[in-house]
Amino acid sequence: MYRKIGVIGLIVSMLLIGCGTKAQSTQSSSQAEGKDGGAREIHYFSSRSASDDTIVTLQEITDKYNEQGGNIKLVIDSNADRTSYDQKLRTMIAGGQMPDMFDLDATPYAAELGEKGMLTDMDAFLDEIGEKDSYIPLALNYGRTADGKLYTLPLELSTEMIWYNVDMFKDAGIEAPKTLDELLEDCKALNDKGYTAFGIGGGDGWPLLRLLATYPFRMTGNDFLNDLSTGKAKMSDEPGMKAAEFMSDIGKYFQPGFSTTDVATGLNLFLSGKSAMYPTGTWELNYFTDKNRPEGLNVDYFYMPTIKDAKTSTNDYWAFGGIGLSVNPKAFDEQYKDYLTFIVKNYSPAYFAHEHLAPQKVEMSDNSKFDPLFLKIMEDTNNIGTTAARPWDVVLNEDVIATINDNLPGLCMDEETPDEFVKAVDDALDANK
């Protein structure tokens, strides 16, 4: 039968989550339970690895839901290869096999599905259950499509930074850069000392895209990116040329074979002391905490460097909700809605307990159980600016992104000039208007 589940008490001193109220019956057993009276299966197709703390937390919340009288079995199909995941998801949806729940970015494809009524309206859902104000705006609004619609729920709040090896920087006589010019100078100083400046997962695409986007964001905020997507700007305009020239300059400091290196390998290069810097986000924070990072490895981080006469503030950088959770509206009956309500009301404290920034506001009564590095980054988020950089691979057409990804490695290896690079991108933009 359908059961109304109470809210878990928010105890964030933690790794504990308290229990809520007893379940109450309001619907027939044939609707609420699965076939033959078994548990209702919710099929979740995820782009995250099975060991990712978002999935671990969702299972924890599902278990709590069932302890309080629920009857849900969360069936997880994990595919952490993002390219493969995206292809499979599109194939499933095109074949009429949309999962009950799945990961989705606020891309033009998401907007297309939403316009066809194929995604649940999360604005309406959050308004109905009175939880919209519980979310941190930067996390929630990241999931909005270009027309402002919300079809996803964030499962994390991520900021991105560049980690650096403190001892290598000290040996090279440099400090964390404040500007992009200083970043290039630091790379040269490290290289002169025999260090590999960057360990980067170029084969996964997005780390290079982030660096490419830095100059335009500092020059225009997100305006240049938005204008690219609507045809009002070209890559050959000044912000795009600055970006291409920067990538041509910094690429010489990447590790050999970076274009086929995945993010996991880039991380291992940094953790093993084989590179001086590694760009990533808070989703990998656990690798750098006191209890987890290799003994003797001294690390620190800096956020996106700025430029002279920047439009954005130094505390404006990468901050977003990550790939969000979408719901199949055809499966979203009252039982499913009750289950998702329980997730929304109880997910963030449990995720926070794993030492991750949560997408909703979480009260912390005792910080003694948390790593100092986690507390430092959490404090950073309290002082973050009002303009967060938007990832290019979320805003631009996928064919344009494919062209950028195909040409960026050559640009970074001096196999392609900045002029050739921006022309290839402009041609792709023209072909996909």
Secondary structure, 3 states (H helix, E strand, C coil): CEEECCCCCCCCCCCCCCCCCCCEEEECHHHHCCHHHCCEEEEEEECCCCCCHHHHHHHHHHHHHHHCCCCEEEEEEECCCHHHHHHHHHHHHHCCCCCCEEEECCCHHHHHHHHCCCCCCHHHHHHHHCCHHHECHHHHHCCECCCCCECCECCCCEEEEEEEEHHHHHHCCCCCCCEHHHHHHHHHHHHHCCCCCECCCHHHCHHHHHHHHHHHHHHHCCHHHHHHHHCCCCCCCHHHHHHHHHHHHHHHHECCCHHHCCHHHHHHHHHCCCCCEEEEEHHHHHHHCCCCCCCCCCEEEECCCECCCCCCCCCCCEEECCCEEEECCCCCCHHHHHHHHHHHHHHHHHHHCCCCCCCECCCCCCCCCCCHHHHHHHHHHHCCCCCCECCHHHHCCHHHHHHHHHHHHHHHCCCCCHHHHHHHHHHHHHHCC
